């Protein structure tokens, strides 16, 4: 049987776009992933699980620009698998591929006290790619809640000039 698809569209209540619900954590990363001159966004909304098992994201999307100013929506938003492999706690811009496209680093609660650094390399014209075991072995890292894997802190400097 094939992979089951989930509906990850934001839910609308009383005419308002989707909002973070009580106890949920929202993480996002913004960059020009497609190098088309507009900023794109990866967003993940999850309610962290109590206990050892990680929760699945309620919203996990790649939103190519241009983004709507009022709600940061995108006409061509698509599901991202960052929320399928655990609770995404942090998203950071990185340069793992060594090319002109920003990549994505994900600090992921995999459950049972394990934190992983997952990586999604950006593919030209399509944004961050999907999970790959080969990329996880090459660029990923493993740790625990007491000693999490290092996350990139300077990913933007490879793609953007400082403002000052």
Secondary structure, 3 states (H helix, E strand, C coil): CCCCCCCCCCCCECCECCCCCCCEEEEEEEECCCCCCCCEEEEEEEECCCCCCCCCCCEEEEECCCCCCCCCCCCCCEECHHHCCCEEEEEEEECCCCCCCCEEEEEEEEECCEEEEEEECEECCCEECCCCHHHHHHHCEEEECCCCCCCCCCHHHHCCCCCC
